Every structure is written in C-alpha cells, then in structure tokens.
Amino acid sequence: MFGNYLIGLREGLEASLVVCILIAYLVKTGRRDALKPIWIGIGVAVGVALAFGAGLEFGSQELTFEAQELLGGSLSVVAVVLVTWMVFWMRRTARHLKAELHGKLDAALRMGTGALVATAFLAVGREGLETALFVWASVRASSDGTFAPLAGVLLGLLTAVLLGWLFYRGALRINLARFFTWTGGMLVVVAAGVLAYGVHDLQEARFLDGLANKAFDISATIPPDSWYGTLLKGVFNFQPNPTVLQVTVWALYLVPTLALFLAPIGSGPSTRVKKQKATDEKADAEASAGTTA
C-alpha cells in the first residue's frame, strides 16, 4: 500500500503544483475571467486519465491469459520508462517549472479560450496518463485482491491535493528540490519492482523464455501471505521466488538508475557547486513565494 501511496502522492503533487501555479498567475495578473477555461481543461484531463485507467483494467479482462500477461508485461515496461523519465525530468526542471508555465499561459491568453483549455489539459493530462498507467501496472504487480493498493493511491492523491492547497494558500513551504529528490529515489525502487514483475508477466506469456529458472526461493522464510511478506510486496513488489531474469533485470535497472539519480547535478570545482546550490535555493524560495499570490 505504501508504494501505491507514494505514486499517488508524487504524481498528484506534481499536478497540484501545476494547477496552483496556473491559478496563482491568473489571479495575480487580474485575469480571473480565464479561470473557467483552466478548470475545464483540468476536468477534461482528469476524465481522460480515469477513462484510460478504466480501459486498461476492463479491456484487459476480455483477453486470453497469455494475451493479458503480454499486455501487462509490456505496459509495465512502458510505465517504468515513463516514470524514470519523469523523475529525472522533474529533478532537472522543477526550479524552472513556474517560469515555463507562465510563458505557456501568456501565449494561451493571447490566443483565446480554446488555447487556455488546451494548456491546462496538456499540463495536467500528461501527469494523469502517467499516473493511470503506472498505478495500473503497480496494482497488477501487487497481486493483491483487496482494495488496499487502490486505497493507497487514493490517499496519496488526497494528500497531494491538500498539500497543493496549503502551498497555494501560503500555509506550507516545501523545498521542492529536496522533496522530488527523496520521493524520486523511492519511486525508482518501486519502479524496479514493477519492472521485475513485468518481466515475470512476459515470461508467463512465453514472450521471454530465457533465464526462467528460479534464482532463489525463500517462501518458507518469508511467506507471501505473512504480514511482513505482504508489507515487502506492497512497498517493493518483493517476490520470494523470482526467476534469474527477474533478478538480473531488477539489479541492472535499480543500481545504475538510482546512482545516476542521486548523483549531484553538475560537476566541476567546488565554487561552481556552491554557486549552483545558492541558485537552486533562491529558485525554490521564489517558487514558494510565487504560489502564495
């Protein structure tokens, strides 16, 4: 459940920050008349994301077992690629997000209502589609018949909405760079588990036949139906009896990806590093102040 909560929190907060920045800018510049098209675009984006998630869930039920496994495994790999790109992109551009959105919004204001709807839809829709795909893949990987995985996602999204509202009202200050670094690192760990389970699905579909032998089996030590087995499964998508290929793919993804993600941005003399740190802290302060308008 924690892994799904993290997905909902991380992705939901990104969307909440986008909405806060758009609304705060319109209010600050006296363009409250443009708020309605923005909310329409946001509503359409949420509806498309929900429809996409429902299509994945109910559409896959009409397929044969092997087709379901092939679809699930393939989309799990796609979800991991998208999430990996997203965490690296957000870590690099979070400090410039406000300025980028302001520029797009200025252009949309000059073009009219339709452009405003499209701007809000594209800004929020990308996050929504990524969330729907990764949540579907993660819930599938959890193999949990209970409502717990979806409840975790829902709680994460609700927490993100609350944090976004507090951020907008000026009641909360968030170090965005630090927040996205920590949650991004944890999300990489979750993505590694989803990727490993995606490989399992592809092996079940007989799409990947190599290295299908069990790497180890510790089911007797960590029973899947025990509370700690369930906890490890929910947080890390842990399997007590993975195949050799699953373990290999998991390690080849997690180790280099996490190392690259946690490595300091930029390189060079210490003065350059200090200057970059000072610039980042200033940008974070401006981003926090900008949403309170």
GIVEN-V489071 format. One record per residue. N is the residue number from 1. RES is the residue in one letter. PHI is phi in degrees with one decimal (* if undefined). PSI is psi in whole degrees, 0 to 359 (999 if undefined). Layout:
n=N res=RES phi=PHI psi=PSI
n=N res=RES phi=PHI psi=PSI
This chain:
n=1 res=M phi=* psi=324
n=2 res=F phi=-63.1 psi=319
n=3 res=G phi=-60.2 psi=318
n=4 res=N phi=-71.2 psi=326
n=5 res=Y phi=-61.6 psi=318
n=6 res=L phi=-63.5 psi=319
n=7 res=I phi=-61.0 psi=311
n=8 res=G phi=-61.4 psi=319
n=9 res=L phi=-66.9 psi=310
n=10 res=R phi=-64.3 psi=307
n=11 res=E phi=-68.9 psi=321
n=12 res=G phi=-65.8 psi=323
n=13 res=L phi=-69.4 psi=324
n=14 res=E phi=-59.8 psi=312
n=15 res=A phi=-64.3 psi=321
n=16 res=S phi=-63.2 psi=319
n=17 res=L phi=-64.8 psi=320
n=18 res=V phi=-60.8 psi=313
n=19 res=V phi=-62.3 psi=316
n=20 res=C phi=-59.9 psi=316
n=21 res=I phi=-65.3 psi=317
n=22 res=L phi=-62.8 psi=312
n=23 res=I phi=-67.9 psi=316
n=24 res=A phi=-60.5 psi=321
n=25 res=Y phi=-66.6 psi=318
n=26 res=L phi=-65.4 psi=318
n=27 res=V phi=-64.9 psi=316
n=28 res=K phi=-64.2 psi=325
n=29 res=T phi=-91.7 psi=7
n=30 res=G phi=73.2 psi=26
n=31 res=R phi=-110.7 psi=52
n=32 res=R phi=-63.7 psi=339
n=33 res=D phi=-64.6 psi=340
n=34 res=A phi=-89.7 psi=359
n=35 res=L phi=-67.7 psi=322
n=36 res=K phi=-60.7 psi=310
n=37 res=P phi=-59.1 psi=325
n=38 res=I phi=-62.9 psi=314
n=39 res=W phi=-66.8 psi=326
n=40 res=I phi=-63.1 psi=314
n=41 res=G phi=-61.1 psi=320
n=42 res=I phi=-65.6 psi=316
n=43 res=G phi=-61.8 psi=318
n=44 res=V phi=-63.8 psi=319
n=45 res=A phi=-61.9 psi=316
n=46 res=V phi=-64.0 psi=318
n=47 res=G phi=-62.3 psi=318
n=48 res=V phi=-64.1 psi=319
n=49 res=A phi=-63.4 psi=317
n=50 res=L phi=-64.8 psi=318
n=51 res=A phi=-64.5 psi=322
n=52 res=F phi=-64.0 psi=315
n=53 res=G phi=-62.9 psi=317
n=54 res=A phi=-64.8 psi=322
n=55 res=G phi=-63.6 psi=320
n=56 res=L phi=-62.7 psi=315
n=57 res=E phi=-70.1 psi=308
n=58 res=F phi=-82.6 psi=330
n=59 res=G phi=-66.9 psi=323
n=60 res=S phi=-69.8 psi=338
n=61 res=Q phi=-70.7 psi=342
n=62 res=E phi=-85.8 psi=356
n=63 res=L phi=-91.4 psi=163
n=64 res=T phi=-69.0 psi=168
n=65 res=F phi=-59.4 psi=312
n=66 res=E phi=-65.6 psi=323
n=67 res=A phi=-66.1 psi=320
n=68 res=Q phi=-60.7 psi=315
n=69 res=E phi=-65.9 psi=320
n=70 res=L phi=-65.7 psi=317
n=71 res=L phi=-65.1 psi=313
n=72 res=G phi=-62.0 psi=315
n=73 res=G phi=-64.6 psi=317
n=74 res=S phi=-64.4 psi=315
n=75 res=L phi=-69.9 psi=331
n=76 res=S phi=-63.4 psi=317
n=77 res=V phi=-63.9 psi=316
n=78 res=V phi=-61.3 psi=317
n=79 res=A phi=-61.3 psi=318
n=80 res=V phi=-65.1 psi=319
n=81 res=V phi=-61.6 psi=314
n=82 res=L phi=-64.8 psi=316
n=83 res=V phi=-66.5 psi=320
n=84 res=T phi=-62.6 psi=315
n=85 res=W phi=-61.2 psi=319
n=86 res=M phi=-64.1 psi=315
n=87 res=V phi=-67.6 psi=323
n=88 res=F phi=-69.9 psi=320
n=89 res=W phi=-64.2 psi=315
n=90 res=M phi=-67.2 psi=322
n=91 res=R phi=-62.6 psi=324
n=92 res=R phi=-81.4 psi=327
n=93 res=T phi=-113.8 psi=1
n=94 res=A phi=-55.9 psi=321
n=95 res=R phi=-70.5 psi=342
n=96 res=H phi=-106.9 psi=4
n=97 res=L phi=-61.0 psi=316
n=98 res=K phi=-61.1 psi=313
n=99 res=A phi=-63.8 psi=321
n=100 res=E phi=-64.2 psi=315
n=101 res=L phi=-67.2 psi=322
n=102 res=H phi=-60.3 psi=319
n=103 res=G phi=-63.4 psi=317
n=104 res=K phi=-65.6 psi=322
n=105 res=L phi=-69.6 psi=321
n=106 res=D phi=-59.2 psi=316
n=107 res=A phi=-64.4 psi=320
n=108 res=A phi=-66.8 psi=322
n=109 res=L phi=-61.4 psi=325
n=110 res=R phi=-73.6 psi=334
n=111 res=M phi=-91.2 psi=337
n=112 res=G phi=119.6 psi=186
n=113 res=T phi=-60.7 psi=315
n=114 res=G phi=-59.7 psi=321
n=115 res=A phi=-67.6 psi=325
n=116 res=L phi=-65.5 psi=316
n=117 res=V phi=-60.3 psi=316
n=118 res=A phi=-65.3 psi=321
n=119 res=T phi=-62.4 psi=312
n=120 res=A phi=-65.5 psi=319
n=121 res=F phi=-62.6 psi=313
n=122 res=L phi=-68.3 psi=322
n=123 res=A phi=-66.7 psi=320
n=124 res=V phi=-93.4 psi=328
n=125 res=G phi=-62.0 psi=321
n=126 res=R phi=-60.3 psi=316
n=127 res=E phi=-63.6 psi=320
n=128 res=G phi=-65.0 psi=317
n=129 res=L phi=-68.0 psi=319
n=130 res=E phi=-61.4 psi=317
n=131 res=T phi=-63.2 psi=314
n=132 res=A phi=-59.9 psi=316
n=133 res=L phi=-67.1 psi=314
n=134 res=F phi=-71.3 psi=323
n=135 res=V phi=-63.9 psi=316
n=136 res=W phi=-59.9 psi=314
n=137 res=A phi=-65.5 psi=321
n=138 res=S phi=-69.9 psi=318
n=139 res=V phi=-64.9 psi=321
n=140 res=R phi=-63.6 psi=320
n=141 res=A phi=-68.3 psi=333
n=142 res=S phi=-69.9 psi=337
n=143 res=S phi=52.4 psi=35
n=144 res=D phi=-106.7 psi=119
n=145 res=G phi=-77.1 psi=353
n=146 res=T phi=-82.7 psi=179
n=147 res=F phi=-86.0 psi=358
n=148 res=A phi=-56.8 psi=313
n=149 res=P phi=-59.2 psi=314
n=150 res=L phi=-68.1 psi=325
n=151 res=A phi=-63.0 psi=321
n=152 res=G phi=-62.3 psi=316
n=153 res=V phi=-62.1 psi=314
n=154 res=L phi=-61.9 psi=316
n=155 res=L phi=-63.4 psi=321
n=156 res=G phi=-62.9 psi=317
n=157 res=L phi=-66.1 psi=318
n=158 res=L phi=-63.8 psi=320
n=159 res=T phi=-62.3 psi=319
n=160 res=A phi=-63.9 psi=318
n=161 res=V phi=-63.1 psi=317
n=162 res=L phi=-62.8 psi=315
n=163 res=L phi=-63.4 psi=320
n=164 res=G phi=-62.9 psi=320
n=165 res=W phi=-66.6 psi=316
n=166 res=L phi=-64.0 psi=323
n=167 res=F phi=-63.6 psi=317
n=168 res=Y phi=-65.7 psi=320
n=169 res=R phi=-77.0 psi=354
n=170 res=G phi=82.2 psi=10
n=171 res=A phi=-87.0 psi=356
n=172 res=L phi=-143.9 psi=136
n=173 res=R phi=-113.8 psi=130
n=174 res=I phi=-123.3 psi=129
n=175 res=N phi=-78.7 psi=95
n=176 res=L phi=-61.3 psi=319
n=177 res=A phi=-61.0 psi=315
n=178 res=R phi=-69.2 psi=318
n=179 res=F phi=-60.7 psi=312
n=180 res=F phi=-71.5 psi=335
n=181 res=T phi=-69.4 psi=311
n=182 res=W phi=-67.0 psi=311
n=183 res=T phi=-68.5 psi=327
n=184 res=G phi=-64.0 psi=318
n=185 res=G phi=-61.9 psi=316
n=186 res=M phi=-66.4 psi=325
n=187 res=L phi=-68.8 psi=328
n=188 res=V phi=-62.4 psi=320
n=189 res=V phi=-63.9 psi=316
n=190 res=V phi=-62.6 psi=317
n=191 res=A phi=-62.3 psi=325
n=192 res=A phi=-61.1 psi=318
n=193 res=G phi=-65.4 psi=319
n=194 res=V phi=-63.4 psi=319
n=195 res=L phi=-63.1 psi=317
n=196 res=A phi=-62.0 psi=319
n=197 res=Y phi=-69.7 psi=327
n=198 res=G phi=-61.8 psi=321
n=199 res=V phi=-63.3 psi=321
n=200 res=H phi=-59.3 psi=316
n=201 res=D phi=-61.6 psi=317
n=202 res=L phi=-65.6 psi=327
n=203 res=Q phi=-71.6 psi=323
n=204 res=E phi=-64.0 psi=326
n=205 res=A phi=-80.0 psi=359
n=206 res=R phi=63.4 psi=25
n=207 res=F phi=-82.6 psi=324
n=208 res=L phi=-118.0 psi=115
n=209 res=D phi=-106.0 psi=341
n=210 res=G phi=-74.7 psi=153
n=211 res=L phi=53.1 psi=43
n=212 res=A phi=-87.1 psi=354
n=213 res=N phi=-67.9 psi=152
n=214 res=K phi=-69.6 psi=131
n=215 res=A phi=-71.7 psi=321
n=216 res=F phi=-165.7 psi=168
n=217 res=D phi=-144.2 psi=105
n=218 res=I phi=-114.7 psi=32
n=219 res=S phi=-61.3 psi=329
n=220 res=A phi=-71.5 psi=328
n=221 res=T phi=-82.0 psi=319
n=222 res=I phi=-123.2 psi=83
n=223 res=P phi=-60.6 psi=133
n=224 res=P phi=-59.1 psi=333
n=225 res=D phi=-93.7 psi=4
n=226 res=S phi=-79.2 psi=165
n=227 res=W phi=-66.7 psi=323
n=228 res=Y phi=-77.2 psi=329
n=229 res=G phi=-66.3 psi=318
n=230 res=T phi=-64.5 psi=320
n=231 res=L phi=-63.5 psi=313
n=232 res=L phi=-64.2 psi=323
n=233 res=K phi=-66.7 psi=317
n=234 res=G phi=-69.4 psi=325
n=235 res=V phi=-87.4 psi=314
n=236 res=F phi=-114.8 psi=4
n=237 res=N phi=54.4 psi=40
n=238 res=F phi=-70.6 psi=138
n=239 res=Q phi=-120.5 psi=131
n=240 res=P phi=-77.2 psi=349
n=241 res=N phi=-139.0 psi=59
n=242 res=P phi=-74.7 psi=162
n=243 res=T phi=-82.8 psi=168
n=244 res=V phi=-61.1 psi=320
n=245 res=L phi=-65.9 psi=321
n=246 res=Q phi=-60.7 psi=312
n=247 res=V phi=-63.6 psi=319
n=248 res=T phi=-62.8 psi=311
n=249 res=V phi=-64.2 psi=317
n=250 res=W phi=-57.0 psi=312
n=251 res=A phi=-68.8 psi=318
n=252 res=L phi=-65.9 psi=333
n=253 res=Y phi=-84.3 psi=309
n=254 res=L phi=-66.5 psi=311
n=255 res=V phi=-62.4 psi=304
n=256 res=P phi=-68.7 psi=324
n=257 res=T phi=-65.3 psi=315
n=258 res=L phi=-67.2 psi=322
n=259 res=A phi=-63.9 psi=316
n=260 res=L phi=-67.2 psi=320
n=261 res=F phi=-67.4 psi=321
n=262 res=L phi=-86.4 psi=353
n=263 res=A phi=-67.6 psi=145
n=264 res=P phi=-58.0 psi=142
n=265 res=I phi=-73.1 psi=125
n=266 res=G phi=82.3 psi=169
n=267 res=S phi=-152.0 psi=168
n=268 res=G phi=132.4 psi=194
n=269 res=P phi=-59.1 psi=158
n=270 res=S phi=-61.2 psi=328
n=271 res=T phi=-64.7 psi=323
n=272 res=R phi=-65.7 psi=318
n=273 res=V phi=-62.4 psi=316
n=274 res=K phi=-64.1 psi=320
n=275 res=K phi=-63.7 psi=317
n=276 res=Q phi=-63.0 psi=319
n=277 res=K phi=-63.1 psi=317
n=278 res=A phi=-63.4 psi=320
n=279 res=T phi=-64.6 psi=318
n=280 res=D phi=-62.6 psi=317
n=281 res=E phi=-65.0 psi=322
n=282 res=K phi=-65.5 psi=318
n=283 res=A phi=-64.1 psi=320
n=284 res=D phi=-62.4 psi=319
n=285 res=A phi=-64.9 psi=320
n=286 res=E phi=-68.3 psi=321
n=287 res=A phi=-64.2 psi=319
n=288 res=S phi=-66.8 psi=319
n=289 res=A phi=-70.0 psi=327
n=290 res=G phi=-66.3 psi=331
n=291 res=T phi=-85.2 psi=355
n=292 res=T phi=-86.7 psi=350
n=293 res=A phi=-67.3 psi=999
